[in-house]
Amino acid sequence: MMVDRLKEAALELFAWRGYEGTSLTGVAGAVGIKKPSIYAHYGSKMDLFLSVAGWVSREYRQFWDRSLKEAEGMRGDEVPLFLFQRVVGFFSQDPARLAFFLRLWVFPPDDDPELESALDILRENNRRIVETVTGIVRRGVESRLFREVDPEAATHLIFCLLDGYLLRTLRPLEYDYTAELPRLLDLLMEGLRAPGERGGEAR
């Protein structure tokens, strides 16, 4: 459908050029139509941006729903590893989505009331994920699988490391982040596990 093609093209342009650097003419050209044809689907560039923002935010929420469901029943120290790798895999398949999220979260377009709906989806998703992972870490501490740590602080540390890792994969330095991911995750979990506990290797 043309609407889907427009959103895909706009996602790429918004991700790499930003909102100000993207034009409806550029989006139209990317799908082989003239700019006036876009107005049959979107009233303005902001309308198109909001459509893309809502779409990728809902898609990411659904991804986390599936991932958390798959993690049910796993050993406590396997869950952070699993989720970390799942998120890395999700964004490595399409770096434009990661770049778009970074721009949406850090450098959103000038205030638009409707933009808050997309940001609210991200905020609620983040709150729910942090609560879930904090609960997993807390149970790991209570069962002595993890060392005595503040579960909420440990969870935020995990996500800070995840955010930093993803950011560096967008503009990699002289380091093979993909090849080194298992070792990095082992170092992360070594800091969480209680003395004497050994988990499975990062997959």
trRosetta pair geometry for C-beta under 8 A, 3 or more apart (Angstrom, degrees):
i j d omega theta_ij theta_ji phi_ij phi_ji
1 4 4.7 89 65 8 87 104
1 5 7.0 -158 95 -6 45 87
2 5 5.5 -56 -146 39 36 112
2 6 6.1 39 155 -22 69 105
2 31 7.2 108 -150 157 77 146
2 33 7.6 43 -147 -34 121 152
2 41 6.6 -144 112 -59 108 147
3 6 5.8 -55 -150 35 29 112
3 7 6.5 27 154 -18 64 106
3 41 5.4 -179 -97 -148 83 136
4 7 5.8 -55 -148 36 32 110
4 8 6.3 32 155 -18 66 106
5 8 5.8 -53 -146 36 31 111
5 9 6.3 27 156 -15 65 108
5 31 4.7 110 141 -128 116 131
6 9 5.9 -58 -146 40 29 108
6 10 6.0 27 157 -18 66 111
6 27 6.3 54 -155 164 79 116
6 31 6.0 -62 -81 -19 59 160
6 38 6.7 133 -131 -127 137 91
6 41 6.2 149 22 94 165 155
6 42 7.3 -168 146 -10 149 125
6 48 6.9 -98 151 -137 113 116
7 10 5.7 -56 -140 41 29 110
7 11 6.2 39 155 -29 64 103
7 48 7.6 -164 -97 -166 62 83
7 51 6.1 -107 -102 122 108 109
7 52 5.3 166 -152 -93 85 81
7 55 5.9 36 -169 22 143 169
8 11 5.7 -48 -150 26 28 116
8 12 7.0 27 154 -16 60 102
9 12 6.0 -56 -159 33 34 110
9 13 6.6 21 152 -10 67 110
9 27 5.2 124 115 -153 115 72
9 30 3.8 150 -154 103 127 133
9 31 5.1 -109 -31 -45 154 98
10 13 5.8 -62 -146 44 35 107
10 14 5.7 31 160 -16 72 110
10 22 7.1 87 -150 177 72 145
10 27 5.0 14 -82 -122 81 127
10 48 5.3 -144 -123 159 161 116
10 49 7.2 -140 167 -84 128 51
10 51 8.0 60 76 75 154 103
10 52 5.2 -131 104 -62 117 141
11 14 6.1 -57 -138 41 24 106
11 15 6.0 28 159 -26 61 112
11 52 5.3 179 -78 -152 77 126
11 56 6.9 127 -121 -57 122 129
11 96 5.8 91 136 138 96 124
11 97 7.1 -8 178 -85 126 64
11 100 5.8 -45 -162 -71 79 153
12 15 5.8 -59 -148 33 23 114
12 16 6.5 -11 169 8 62 112
12 30 7.4 175 63 -157 126 157
12 96 5.1 -48 -107 -138 60 152
13 16 6.7 -72 -139 48 24 88
13 17 5.3 -26 -177 29 67 120
13 21 7.8 -151 172 105 85 85
13 22 4.3 111 138 -121 111 115
13 26 5.7 136 -129 120 150 124
13 27 6.1 -116 22 -80 154 79
13 30 6.9 -135 -44 -34 122 154
14 17 7.0 -66 -106 59 15 80
14 18 6.9 4 -163 -167 51 11
14 19 6.1 23 -138 -81 91 57
14 22 5.3 -40 -80 -30 58 160
14 49 6.3 137 -106 -119 144 89
14 52 6.3 145 22 99 154 159
14 100 5.8 56 102 -119 102 99
14 103 6.9 -166 153 84 84 150
15 96 4.1 140 59 -164 172 77
15 97 7.3 -55 -101 -60 140 17
15 99 3.9 87 -177 91 97 111
15 100 4.1 -60 -92 -58 90 81
15 103 6.8 -171 -129 8 41 133
16 96 6.9 -56 -36 -121 95 90
16 99 6.1 31 -71 132 58 157
17 21 3.5 -134 165 106 93 118
17 22 5.0 131 87 -61 120 77
17 26 7.9 -21 43 123 166 165
18 21 4.6 76 58 20 89 106
18 22 6.8 -160 87 -14 42 92
18 103 6.0 -168 -114 -139 70 140
18 107 7.0 -39 -134 112 112 132
19 22 6.1 -67 -149 32 26 107
19 45 7.7 121 -169 144 85 119
19 49 6.1 29 -121 -111 106 148
19 103 7.3 164 -24 159 86 128
19 108 7.9 51 -24 -177 144 39
19 109 4.4 -128 150 -79 175 102
20 109 7.9 150 -48 -115 73 88
22 26 6.1 -124 -159 66 62 134
22 27 6.9 53 176 -48 104 100
22 45 7.1 153 103 -158 96 124
23 26 4.5 102 59 2 82 100
23 27 7.2 -147 97 -2 47 83
23 45 7.4 -73 -146 -98 35 135
24 27 5.4 -50 -147 37 40 113
24 28 6.1 43 153 -21 68 104
24 35 5.2 90 119 -144 101 100
24 38 5.4 -146 -171 56 113 164
24 45 5.5 -121 -52 -80 98 91
24 48 7.2 146 -103 1 92 153
25 28 5.8 -54 -147 37 29 112
25 29 6.3 30 154 -19 63 107
25 35 4.8 -35 -93 -76 64 125
26 29 5.7 -54 -146 36 30 112
26 30 6.5 35 154 -26 63 104
27 30 5.7 -54 -154 28 31 114
27 31 7.1 2 158 3 63 105
27 38 6.7 73 94 -99 117 142
27 48 6.9 5 -140 170 177 162
28 31 6.6 -77 -157 47 31 91
28 33 5.0 -95 -164 82 86 78
28 34 5.9 0 167 156 139 13
28 35 4.6 -135 -5 -82 160 49
28 37 6.5 124 -135 53 116 98
28 38 5.5 -99 -78 -42 104 115
29 32 7.4 41 -168 -74 33 27
33 37 4.3 -88 162 64 126 147
33 38 7.2 145 99 -52 125 72
34 37 5.3 105 64 -6 71 104
35 38 5.9 -42 -168 10 47 115
36 39 5.9 -45 -169 18 51 115
37 40 6.0 -34 -174 9 53 114
38 41 6.1 -75 -171 47 49 97
38 42 5.7 -36 162 49 90 97
38 48 7.3 -25 -179 -71 122 135
39 42 6.9 -83 -112 73 34 53
39 43 6.6 54 -144 -118 77 36
42 45 7.9 77 134 -89 129 19
42 47 4.3 168 -166 100 91 116
42 48 4.3 45 -171 -64 167 84
42 51 6.7 -104 -101 -5 120 142
43 47 4.7 103 47 -25 78 157
44 47 4.8 110 51 0 70 100
44 48 7.3 -133 98 0 44 85
45 48 5.6 -55 -154 38 36 111
45 49 6.2 39 149 -21 68 106
46 49 5.4 -51 -143 37 35 114
46 50 6.2 37 157 -20 67 104
46 109 6.9 -149 -113 101 92 163
46 112 6.0 177 -162 -112 131 162
46 114 7.9 106 154 62 109 125
47 50 5.9 -55 -148 36 28 110
47 51 6.5 31 152 -21 62 106
48 51 5.6 -54 -151 33 32 114
48 52 6.5 29 153 -16 65 104
49 52 5.8 -57 -151 38 32 108
49 53 6.1 31 153 -20 67 108
49 109 6.5 52 138 -13 164 142
49 115 7.9 -15 117 -100 110 102
50 53 5.5 -52 -141 38 32 113
50 54 6.2 30 160 -16 65 106
50 112 7.4 -109 -74 114 116 140
50 114 5.3 -4 -124 123 147 119
50 115 6.4 -114 -102 -88 93 62
50 117 7.9 52 -162 56 106 110
50 118 6.6 -157 -150 -30 65 130
51 54 6.1 -56 -147 38 26 107
51 55 6.2 28 154 -21 62 111
52 55 5.6 -58 -147 37 29 114
52 56 6.3 15 164 -9 67 107
52 100 7.3 -105 146 -163 118 143
53 56 6.5 -60 -142 41 25 98
53 57 6.1 24 159 -19 62 115
53 104 5.8 146 -124 -124 105 133
53 115 6.8 8 92 -140 169 75
53 118 3.7 10 136 -146 112 166
54 57 5.8 -61 -143 39 27 112
54 58 6.2 23 161 -16 65 108
54 117 6.7 1 -95 108 106 107
54 118 5.0 -107 -72 -92 59 99
54 121 7.3 111 -135 -2 60 151
55 58 6.2 -62 -151 37 24 105
55 59 6.3 23 154 -19 62 112
56 59 5.4 -53 -143 39 35 117
56 60 6.2 37 157 -21 67 104
56 97 5.9 180 -147 -141 128 96
56 100 6.2 58 65 104 176 138
56 101 7.0 -135 134 -69 131 87
57 60 5.9 -54 -148 35 28 109
57 61 6.5 31 152 -19 62 105
57 118 5.0 171 -15 -161 152 79
57 121 4.0 96 152 91 127 135
57 122 5.5 -88 -134 -53 111 83
57 125 7.5 -165 -174 -9 83 142
58 61 5.6 -53 -149 35 34 113
58 62 6.4 34 153 -18 65 105
58 121 6.4 -63 -68 -165 59 154
59 62 5.8 -56 -152 36 31 111
59 63 6.5 37 148 -23 64 104
60 63 5.4 -47 -149 31 36 117
60 64 6.6 34 153 -16 65 101
60 90 7.9 103 -124 158 78 146
60 97 7.8 161 -71 172 108 124
60 101 7.4 86 -68 -93 158 133
60 122 7.6 24 79 -104 138 79
60 125 6.7 71 110 173 100 170
61 64 5.9 -56 -153 37 33 108
61 65 6.5 38 148 -23 65 103
61 121 6.1 -90 -45 176 135 103
61 125 4.7 -121 -101 -95 88 127
62 65 5.4 -48 -148 31 35 117
62 66 6.6 35 154 -17 65 102
63 66 6.0 -57 -154 36 30 109
63 67 6.3 27 152 -19 65 110
63 86 7.9 165 165 152 100 110
63 90 5.7 76 -173 -123 149 145
64 67 5.4 -54 -140 39 35 112
64 68 6.1 33 161 -17 69 105
64 125 6.1 127 34 -167 154 108
64 128 7.8 119 127 92 138 112
64 129 5.9 -73 -162 -84 142 115
65 68 6.2 -57 -146 38 24 106
65 69 6.4 27 154 -20 60 110
66 69 5.7 -59 -152 36 30 114
66 70 6.4 27 154 -18 66 107
67 70 5.8 -55 -149 36 31 110
67 71 6.4 30 152 -22 64 108
67 82 7.7 164 -173 134 95 98
67 83 6.0 99 155 -119 127 77
67 86 4.7 133 -127 139 128 162
67 87 7.8 34 -118 -55 170 72
68 71 5.5 -55 -147 34 34 114
68 72 7.3 58 151 -43 60 85
68 83 7.8 30 -81 -100 63 115
68 129 7.7 -139 -67 -115 126 73
68 132 5.9 -31 -130 169 132 163
69 72 6.0 -31 -167 -6 37 114
70 82 7.5 -149 109 163 104 134
70 86 8.0 145 67 -92 135 148
71 74 5.2 -66 -168 14 63 129
71 78 8.0 179 -148 108 87 90
71 79 4.9 78 -170 -130 124 93
71 82 5.5 159 -104 94 100 142
71 83 6.4 -3 -77 -59 147 94
74 78 4.4 -118 169 85 115 120
74 79 5.2 144 87 -69 126 79
74 82 6.3 -68 -147 -11 175 152
75 78 4.6 83 63 0 83 112
75 79 7.7 -150 88 -23 44 81
75 145 7.6 -175 174 -145 93 151
75 199 7.2 176 109 -134 131 99
75 200 7.8 117 53 2 137 107
76 79 6.2 -48 -159 10 35 112
76 136 5.8 163 -143 178 82 84
76 137 7.6 128 -177 -99 111 30
76 139 5.9 -153 -102 95 132 98
76 140 3.8 168 152 -84 146 100
76 143 6.9 159 -8 50 151 133
76 145 5.0 118 62 89 132 157
76 146 7.0 -100 126 -29 132 103
77 80 7.1 -43 -160 30 43 101
77 81 7.3 40 149 -9 63 112
77 140 6.4 113 -59 -131 72 136
77 145 5.8 -144 -35 158 104 118
77 146 7.1 158 -81 -69 97 87
77 189 5.9 91 -172 -155 105 120
77 192 6.9 164 -122 100 98 121
77 193 6.0 31 -115 -88 145 97
77 197 7.2 154 -39 148 156 128
77 199 4.1 -119 111 -90 134 141
78 81 5.7 -68 -160 45 42 113
78 82 5.7 43 150 -27 77 111
78 199 6.6 -179 -65 -167 68 122
78 200 6.4 25 -95 40 104 112
79 82 5.6 -55 -142 36 30 112
79 83 6.2 23 163 -14 67 108
79 133 7.3 -178 129 -124 119 77
79 136 5.0 -93 80 -172 155 153
80 83 6.0 -58 -142 41 29 106
80 84 6.0 33 159 -23 65 109
80 133 6.9 86 -92 -152 83 112
80 136 7.4 172 -48 109 81 135
80 137 7.6 53 -56 -75 122 95
80 158 5.6 -101 -147 -136 122 145
80 188 7.3 -134 131 127 130 125
80 189 6.9 164 78 -89 123 94
80 192 7.4 95 30 11 158 170
81 84 5.9 -57 -147 35 25 112
81 85 6.3 17 159 -12 63 110
81 185 5.3 90 -125 176 89 132
81 189 6.4 -10 -62 -60 107 135
81 199 7.7 172 -20 135 143 144
81 202 5.1 -146 -154 -117 124 83
81 203 7.1 103 143 19 119 80
82 85 6.1 -65 -152 40 25 105
82 86 6.2 27 153 -23 64 110
82 203 7.6 24 -96 39 68 117
83 86 5.5 -53 -144 34 32 114
83 87 6.4 30 159 -17 66 104
83 133 7.0 -105 48 -95 169 119
84 87 6.2 -60 -154 35 26 106
84 88 6.5 24 152 -15 63 109
84 158 7.2 -110 -75 -177 112 101
84 162 5.8 -137 -127 -97 85 108
84 185 6.0 163 90 -110 147 115
84 188 7.7 119 -72 72 168 163
85 88 5.6 -54 -145 39 34 112
85 89 6.1 35 156 -20 66 107
85 181 7.2 109 -106 153 85 132
85 185 7.3 -9 -56 -80 96 156
85 202 7.1 157 -60 -176 128 99
85 203 6.6 -77 -19 75 177 81
86 89 5.7 -57 -149 38 28 111
86 90 6.3 35 152 -26 64 105
87 90 5.5 -48 -147 29 33 116
87 91 6.6 14 162 -3 65 106
87 162 6.1 31 84 -167 148 128
87 166 7.4 -67 136 -71 107 128
88 91 6.5 -68 -150 45 27 96
88 92 5.8 26 158 -24 67 114
88 162 7.8 -125 -56 -148 87 88
88 165 6.9 -45 -95 122 112 127
88 166 7.0 -146 -105 -85 68 86
88 169 7.6 131 -146 -35 91 162
88 181 6.5 131 159 -133 171 146
89 92 5.8 -55 -134 35 27 110
89 93 6.7 32 164 -24 61 103
90 93 6.5 -67 -170 26 23 109
90 94 7.9 -46 158 38 56 92
90 97 7.9 -80 144 88 88 142
91 94 6.8 -91 -152 66 38 63
91 95 6.5 64 165 -104 81 47
91 97 6.2 -134 -124 79 74 103
91 98 4.2 68 -158 -62 122 118
91 166 5.9 31 80 -139 161 115
91 169 7.6 116 111 83 116 140
92 95 7.1 11 -134 -65 30 80
92 169 6.9 -71 -95 164 88 150
92 178 7.3 99 -130 -101 147 110
94 97 4.7 54 110 0 109 110
94 98 7.6 154 103 -8 65 83
95 98 5.3 -53 -157 37 51 114
95 99 6.1 49 148 -19 77 103
95 169 7.5 -142 -113 121 111 100
95 170 6.2 141 -164 -112 117 76
96 99 5.6 -54 -146 40 35 111
96 100 6.1 39 153 -23 67 105
97 100 5.6 -52 -145 35 31 113
97 101 6.4 33 155 -20 64 104
98 101 5.8 -54 -149 34 31 110
98 102 6.5 32 153 -20 64 105
98 166 5.8 -149 -150 175 133 114
98 169 7.8 -9 125 80 171 109
98 170 6.4 -149 110 -76 126 112
99 102 5.7 -53 -150 34 32 113
99 103 6.5 28 154 -15 65 106
99 170 6.3 126 -78 -131 90 133
100 103 5.9 -59 -151 39 32 108
100 104 6.0 32 153 -22 68 109
101 104 5.5 -55 -142 38 31 113
101 105 6.0 20 162 -13 67 112
101 122 7.7 150 -149 -116 97 136
102 105 6.1 -62 -142 42 24 104
102 106 5.7 -12 173 13 65 118
102 107 8.0 21 133 22 69 92
102 167 7.3 114 -104 -105 139 88
102 170 7.8 -38 -13 -51 157 163
103 106 6.6 -69 -124 54 20 86
103 107 5.1 -52 -154 63 63 96
103 108 7.5 118 144 -82 65 41
104 108 5.7 37 -163 -91 44 86
104 118 7.0 -88 -168 127 131 126
104 119 7.3 -169 159 -86 99 82
104 122 7.5 157 119 -43 123 157
105 108 7.4 69 -55 -48 4 94
105 119 7.7 134 -107 -124 59 93
105 122 6.7 -139 -91 152 101 161
108 115 5.9 124 178 167 134 145
108 119 7.1 -36 -78 -70 154 126
109 112 6.4 15 92 -6 109 119
109 115 6.8 -161 56 -85 95 153
111 115 7.5 -149 -161 40 38 129
112 115 4.3 90 71 -13 94 109
112 116 8.0 -155 94 -15 59 75
113 116 6.0 -42 -172 10 44 115
114 117 6.0 -33 -174 10 54 112
115 118 5.9 -53 -167 36 51 108
115 119 6.3 44 142 -14 76 109
116 119 5.4 -60 -144 46 39 110
116 120 5.8 49 154 -31 71 102
117 120 5.6 -47 -146 29 29 116
117 121 7.0 35 151 -22 58 97
118 121 5.8 -48 -159 25 36 113
118 122 7.0 31 147 -13 64 103
119 122 5.5 -54 -154 38 41 112
119 123 6.2 41 149 -21 71 105
120 123 5.5 -52 -142 37 34 112
120 124 6.1 31 159 -16 67 107
121 124 6.1 -58 -146 40 26 107
121 125 6.1 27 155 -20 63 110
122 125 5.7 -56 -144 38 28 112
122 126 6.2 29 156 -20 64 107
123 126 5.8 -56 -148 36 29 111
123 127 6.3 30 153 -21 64 105
124 127 5.6 -50 -146 34 33 113
124 128 6.3 29 156 -17 65 107
125 128 5.9 -58 -148 38 29 109
125 129 6.2 27 155 -18 65 109
126 129 5.8 -57 -144 38 29 110
126 130 6.2 28 159 -18 65 108
127 130 6.0 -59 -148 38 26 108
127 131 6.3 27 155 -19 63 109
128 131 5.7 -54 -148 36 30 113
128 132 6.3 28 155 -19 64 107
129 132 5.8 -57 -148 36 30 110
129 133 6.2 18 160 -9 67 109
129 159 8.0 110 118 -92 119 134
130 133 6.2 -58 -140 43 28 102
130 134 5.9 33 158 -23 64 111
130 152 7.7 47 169 -144 104 79
130 155 5.7 114 -155 140 74 134
130 156 7.2 27 -137 -75 117 72
130 159 7.1 -48 -95 -26 91 153
131 134 5.8 -57 -145 37 25 113
131 135 6.5 28 155 -21 61 105
132 135 5.8 -57 -157 32 29 112
132 136 6.7 29 148 -19 64 104
133 136 5.4 -49 -150 33 39 115
133 137 6.4 37 152 -16 68 102
133 155 4.7 134 107 -134 107 113
133 158 6.8 -127 160 69 144 146
133 159 7.8 139 68 -47 160 106
134 137 5.8 -54 -147 39 33 108
134 138 6.1 37 152 -23 66 107
134 151 4.9 99 -166 138 75 105
134 152 5.1 15 -129 -93 128 61
134 155 4.4 -64 -78 -32 74 156
135 138 5.5 -51 -143 35 31 114
135 139 6.5 30 157 -17 64 103
135 151 7.7 77 -71 165 16 144
136 139 6.0 -55 -151 36 29 107
136 140 6.5 31 149 -20 62 107
137 140 5.4 -55 -151 36 35 116
137 141 6.5 36 151 -21 67 101
137 146 6.3 -4 -162 4 71 171
137 149 7.3 -65 170 82 118 112
137 151 4.2 153 98 -144 108 87
137 154 5.0 176 -167 86 154 128
137 155 5.6 -141 3 -60 145 90
137 192 7.4 -94 -134 -153 102 128
138 141 5.8 -52 -151 33 32 110
138 142 6.4 30 152 -17 65 107
138 151 4.0 -14 -68 -87 77 164
139 142 5.6 -54 -144 39 34 112
139 143 6.1 21 159 -9 67 111
140 143 6.1 -62 -141 45 27 101
140 145 4.3 -85 -158 72 78 111
140 146 3.8 62 129 -8 109 113
140 192 7.4 16 126 160 146 114
141 144 7.6 28 179 -78 32 29
141 145 7.7 -76 -55 53 20 72
141 146 4.8 -51 -75 74 60 108
141 147 7.5 -26 -118 90 82 26
141 148 6.4 89 -155 -116 109 42
141 149 6.3 -133 -94 45 125 70
141 151 6.1 -115 -2 -69 137 99
144 194 5.4 4 173 -38 68 170
144 197 7.9 176 136 -58 72 129
145 193 7.1 -65 158 -134 63 71
145 194 6.3 177 147 6 15 112
145 197 5.9 119 -159 -133 53 156
146 149 6.3 -70 147 24 117 109
146 154 7.7 65 177 -162 148 172
146 192 4.9 -45 -134 165 106 86
146 193 6.2 -86 -114 -111 53 29
146 194 5.8 115 151 -37 10 84
146 197 7.8 -82 -78 51 30 163
147 192 6.7 -164 24 179 89 33
147 193 6.8 57 -22 109 88 24
147 194 4.7 148 -70 -97 59 58
147 195 7.1 67 -90 -18 106 70
149 153 6.9 -125 165 73 94 103
149 154 4.7 77 127 -58 133 127
149 192 6.8 -74 8 -132 151 69
150 153 3.9 53 85 18 115 115
150 154 6.4 169 81 -16 57 85
151 154 5.7 -58 -145 37 28 111
151 155 6.3 31 157 -22 64 106
152 155 5.7 -53 -150 33 32 113
152 156 6.5 28 154 -15 65 104
153 156 5.9 -56 -149 38 32 107
153 157 6.4 38 150 -23 65 105
154 157 5.5 -52 -150 33 33 116
154 158 6.6 38 150 -23 64 101
154 192 6.4 97 -160 -112 132 106
155 158 5.6 -50 -154 29 34 114
155 159 6.6 21 154 -9 65 105
156 159 5.8 -58 -146 43 35 105
156 160 6.1 42 152 -24 67 104
157 160 5.6 -52 -145 34 31 113
157 161 6.4 31 155 -17 64 105
158 161 5.9 -60 -156 37 28 110
158 162 6.4 29 148 -20 64 108
158 188 7.0 90 -115 -175 78 130
159 162 5.2 -46 -142 36 39 116
159 163 6.2 42 157 -21 67 101
160 163 5.8 -51 -146 36 30 110
160 164 6.3 28 155 -16 63 108
161 164 5.8 -57 -146 40 30 110
161 165 6.2 34 155 -23 65 106
161 188 6.3 153 125 -107 169 127
162 165 5.7 -54 -147 34 29 112
162 166 6.4 25 157 -16 64 107
163 166 5.9 -57 -148 38 29 109
163 167 6.3 30 154 -21 64 108
164 167 5.7 -54 -147 34 31 113
164 168 6.5 26 158 -15 65 107
165 168 6.1 -63 -153 38 28 107
165 169 6.6 29 152 -23 65 105
165 177 6.7 148 -165 -166 85 127
165 181 7.8 86 -166 -115 138 90
165 184 7.2 130 -105 137 129 156
166 169 5.7 -53 -150 29 34 112
166 170 7.3 41 151 -27 62 96
167 170 6.0 -50 -166 19 37 113
167 171 7.9 -23 158 30 64 90
168 171 7.0 -83 -153 64 38 66
168 172 6.4 70 155 -105 75 54
168 173 7.0 -49 -164 2 104 93
168 175 7.9 -16 159 70 129 121
168 177 6.1 154 109 -83 109 149
169 172 6.1 8 -138 -69 37 94
169 177 5.3 -128 -89 85 86 154
169 178 7.7 89 -124 -56 115 79
172 175 6.8 -138 -173 62 93 71
172 177 6.0 -132 -119 -1 111 116
175 180 6.8 -40 169 9 94 149
176 179 4.0 13 127 30 124 114
176 180 5.7 129 88 -15 75 96
177 180 6.0 -68 -136 49 27 102
177 181 6.5 56 158 -60 63 85
178 181 6.1 -27 -159 -17 29 114
180 183 5.3 -61 -166 46 68 111
180 184 5.7 71 136 -28 88 104
181 184 5.6 -58 -143 38 32 112
181 185 6.2 29 160 -18 67 106
181 202 7.2 -139 127 133 78 143
182 185 5.8 -58 -149 38 30 109
182 186 6.4 34 153 -23 65 104
182 201 6.8 21 -171 168 119 95
182 202 4.1 177 -142 79 72 116
182 203 7.7 -177 -109 49 106 6
183 186 5.5 -49 -148 32 34 115
183 187 6.6 37 152 -19 64 101
183 202 7.9 -126 -36 37 21 135
184 187 5.7 -53 -154 33 33 112
184 188 6.6 37 148 -21 64 104
185 188 5.4 -48 -149 33 38 116
185 189 6.3 28 157 -12 68 106
185 202 4.0 103 83 -96 132 151
186 189 6.0 -59 -145 42 30 103
186 190 6.2 39 153 -30 64 105
186 201 7.0 -22 -86 -143 115 67
186 202 5.7 -114 -52 -12 78 114
187 190 5.6 -49 -145 27 30 117
187 191 7.1 30 155 -18 59 101
188 191 6.2 -65 -169 30 31 108
188 192 7.1 14 146 -9 65 110
189 192 5.4 -60 -150 40 45 109
189 193 5.9 44 157 -29 78 104
189 199 5.9 -73 157 38 143 141
189 202 7.6 174 1 -64 135 101
190 193 6.2 -46 -133 28 29 108
193 197 4.3 -143 -177 83 107 113
193 198 7.4 76 176 -87 159 26
193 199 6.3 -141 -87 -18 136 105
194 197 4.7 77 60 -6 78 125
200 203 7.6 13 125 -47 116 92
